[in-house]
Amino acid sequence: MVLRVPVEKYEEVLTELEGTGRLLEREAKARDVTDQVVDVESRITTQRASVARIRELMDRATRLSDVVTLEGELSSRQADLESLLAQQASLKDRTSLATITLTLTETPVKKAAKDDSDPGFTDALAGGWNAFLTMLRWLAVAIGAVLPFAAVAALLLLLWLKAVRPRLPRRPEPAPTATALGPLPAHRPAAEGTDGNGEG
């Protein structure tokens, strides 16, 4: 993990990081970039003056060929100036912010030694439970595979019951059941000369 912190907070941040765990190794490197900063600033000043001179020459140029040549030179010097300004910004960043590279490691957890010589009751119970769950999964897969066929068969049976069966000839009604007194009538006939209330 790389942290960029302000230079004035560098020691404070290091102290806080050391308190979060056990410090195994600490290495500090400081690089003096003062010479580079001075050099880049000097070159920027020179390059700005050079760009200003080219612009003055362009303002005084009268021939087209001179203007074209000066424009090419101006573009080149402006590119150099932008490169120097980028270096200056990078140096300012490096001098105002300190870089902390933090490497974190986790202490490996020691596993308790386990004697696997003889399986116990809990091992057998866990194995049986896993086998039961596996059987349920296979059963669910089998039902899932059969279900579309069963749905089509049920639909065909329903269509047959609604459309084809009513057109089939009906079976004859069964003969009346005989008793010791004789056959039972299918329905009792009403007495002659009486209405539904039994009056004559």
C-alpha positions as CSV (number, residue, x, y, z in Angstrom):
1,M,0.0,0.0,0.0
2,V,1.4,3.4,-1.0
3,L,0.5,6.4,1.1
4,R,1.2,10.0,0.2
5,V,1.2,12.3,3.2
6,P,2.3,15.9,3.7
7,V,5.9,16.2,4.8
8,E,5.0,17.8,8.2
9,K,2.7,14.9,9.0
10,Y,5.2,12.2,8.0
11,E,6.5,11.2,11.5
12,E,3.0,11.4,13.0
13,V,1.6,9.0,10.4
14,L,4.5,6.6,10.8
15,T,3.8,6.5,14.6
16,E,0.1,5.8,14.1
17,L,0.9,3.0,11.6
18,E,3.4,1.4,14.0
19,G,0.7,1.3,16.7
20,T,-1.7,-0.8,14.5
21,G,0.5,-3.9,14.4
22,R,3.9,-5.3,15.1
23,L,6.7,-3.5,13.2
24,L,9.0,-6.0,11.5
25,E,11.1,-3.6,9.5
26,R,11.3,0.1,8.9
27,E,13.5,1.7,6.2
28,A,13.6,5.4,5.5
29,K,15.1,7.0,2.4
30,A,15.5,10.6,1.8
31,R,16.6,12.1,-1.5
32,D,17.8,15.6,-1.8
33,V,16.2,17.2,-4.9
34,T,17.3,20.7,-4.2
35,D,19.7,20.7,-7.1
36,Q,17.1,19.4,-9.4
37,V,14.6,22.0,-8.3
38,V,17.1,24.9,-8.8
39,D,18.2,23.5,-12.2
40,V,14.6,23.1,-13.5
41,E,13.6,26.6,-12.3
42,S,16.7,28.1,-14.1
43,R,15.9,26.2,-17.3
44,I,12.3,27.4,-17.1
45,T,13.4,31.0,-16.8
46,T,15.7,30.6,-19.8
47,Q,13.1,28.8,-21.9
48,R,10.5,31.5,-21.2
49,A,12.9,34.2,-22.3
50,S,13.7,32.2,-25.4
51,V,10.0,31.8,-26.2
52,A,9.5,35.6,-25.7
53,R,12.5,36.3,-28.1
54,I,11.0,34.1,-30.8
55,R,7.7,35.9,-30.5
56,E,9.4,39.3,-30.8
57,L,11.2,38.0,-34.0
58,M,7.9,36.8,-35.4
59,D,6.3,40.2,-34.8
60,R,9.2,41.8,-36.8
61,A,9.4,39.2,-39.5
62,T,8.4,40.4,-43.0
63,R,9.0,37.4,-45.2
64,L,6.7,34.4,-45.2
65,S,9.6,31.9,-45.1
66,D,10.9,33.6,-41.9
67,V,7.5,33.4,-40.2
68,V,7.2,29.7,-41.1
69,T,10.7,29.0,-39.7
70,L,10.0,31.0,-36.5
71,E,6.6,29.3,-36.0
72,G,8.4,25.9,-36.1
73,E,11.0,27.1,-33.6
74,L,8.4,28.6,-31.3
75,S,6.4,25.3,-31.2
76,S,9.6,23.4,-30.4
77,R,10.5,25.8,-27.6
78,Q,7.0,25.9,-26.1
79,A,7.0,22.0,-26.0
80,D,10.3,22.1,-24.1
81,L,8.9,24.7,-21.7
82,E,5.8,22.6,-21.0
83,S,8.0,19.6,-20.3
84,L,10.1,21.6,-17.9
85,L,6.9,22.9,-16.2
86,A,5.7,19.3,-15.8
87,Q,9.1,18.4,-14.2
88,Q,8.7,21.3,-11.8
89,A,5.2,20.2,-10.8
90,S,6.5,16.7,-10.2
91,L,9.4,17.9,-8.1
92,K,7.0,20.2,-6.0
93,D,4.8,17.2,-5.5
94,R,7.7,15.0,-4.3
95,T,9.0,17.7,-2.0
96,S,5.6,18.6,-0.5
97,L,4.3,15.0,-0.1
98,A,6.2,12.1,1.5
99,T,5.7,8.6,0.1
100,I,5.2,5.8,2.6
101,T,5.2,2.2,1.2
102,L,3.4,0.0,3.7
103,T,3.5,-3.8,3.5
104,L,1.0,-5.6,5.7
105,T,1.3,-9.3,6.4
106,E,-1.0,-11.5,8.4
107,T,0.2,-13.9,11.0
108,P,-0.7,-17.4,9.8
109,V,-3.2,-19.1,12.1
110,K,-1.9,-22.3,13.5
111,K,-4.4,-25.1,13.0
112,A,-4.9,-27.5,15.9
113,A,-3.5,-30.9,15.2
114,K,-6.4,-33.2,14.4
115,D,-6.3,-37.0,14.7
116,D,-8.1,-38.4,11.7
117,S,-7.4,-42.0,12.4
118,D,-10.9,-43.1,13.4
119,P,-14.1,-41.3,12.3
120,G,-16.5,-40.6,15.2
121,F,-20.3,-40.3,15.5
122,T,-20.3,-36.7,14.3
123,D,-18.3,-37.6,11.2
124,A,-20.8,-40.4,10.4
125,L,-23.7,-38.0,11.1
126,A,-22.2,-35.4,8.8
127,G,-21.6,-38.0,6.1
128,G,-25.1,-39.3,6.3
129,W,-26.5,-35.7,6.2
130,N,-24.5,-35.0,3.1
131,A,-25.7,-38.2,1.4
132,F,-29.3,-37.3,2.3
133,L,-28.9,-33.8,0.8
134,T,-27.3,-35.3,-2.3
135,M,-30.2,-37.7,-2.7
136,L,-32.7,-34.8,-2.4
137,R,-30.8,-32.9,-5.1
138,W,-30.9,-35.8,-7.5
139,L,-34.6,-36.4,-6.7
140,A,-35.3,-32.7,-7.5
141,V,-33.4,-33.0,-10.8
142,A,-35.3,-36.1,-11.7
143,I,-38.7,-34.4,-10.9
144,G,-37.6,-31.4,-12.9
145,A,-36.8,-33.6,-15.9
146,V,-40.1,-35.5,-15.7
147,L,-42.3,-32.5,-15.0
148,P,-42.6,-31.1,-18.6
149,F,-43.7,-34.6,-19.9
150,A,-46.2,-34.9,-17.0
151,A,-47.7,-31.5,-17.8
152,V,-48.2,-32.4,-21.5
153,A,-49.7,-35.8,-20.5
154,A,-52.2,-34.1,-18.1
155,L,-53.2,-31.5,-20.8
156,L,-53.8,-34.3,-23.3
157,L,-55.9,-36.2,-20.8
158,L,-58.0,-33.1,-20.0
159,L,-58.6,-32.5,-23.7
160,W,-59.7,-36.1,-24.2
161,L,-62.1,-36.0,-21.2
162,K,-63.6,-32.7,-22.5
163,A,-63.8,-33.4,-26.2
164,V,-63.7,-37.1,-27.0
165,R,-65.3,-38.9,-24.1
166,P,-68.8,-37.2,-24.3
167,R,-69.1,-38.5,-27.9
168,L,-68.4,-42.1,-27.0
169,P,-71.5,-44.4,-26.6
170,R,-72.7,-44.8,-23.0
171,R,-72.9,-48.1,-21.3
172,P,-76.4,-49.5,-20.7
173,E,-77.8,-48.9,-17.2
174,P,-77.4,-51.8,-14.9
175,A,-80.4,-54.1,-14.3
176,P,-82.4,-53.4,-11.1
177,T,-81.3,-55.2,-8.0
178,A,-83.4,-58.2,-7.0
179,T,-84.4,-58.7,-3.3
180,A,-86.3,-61.6,-1.6
181,L,-89.6,-59.9,-2.3
182,G,-88.7,-59.4,-6.0
183,P,-87.1,-56.7,-8.1
184,L,-87.1,-53.2,-6.8
185,P,-88.9,-50.7,-9.0
186,A,-86.8,-48.0,-10.6
187,H,-89.3,-45.4,-9.4
188,R,-92.7,-45.7,-7.5
189,P,-95.7,-44.9,-9.7
190,A,-98.2,-42.4,-8.4
191,A,-101.6,-43.8,-7.4
192,E,-104.4,-43.1,-9.9
193,G,-106.9,-40.5,-9.1
194,T,-104.8,-38.7,-6.5
195,D,-103.0,-35.5,-6.7
196,G,-99.6,-34.9,-5.3
197,N,-101.1,-34.4,-1.8
198,G,-102.7,-37.8,-1.7
199,E,-106.3,-36.4,-1.9
200,G,-109.0,-38.0,-4.1
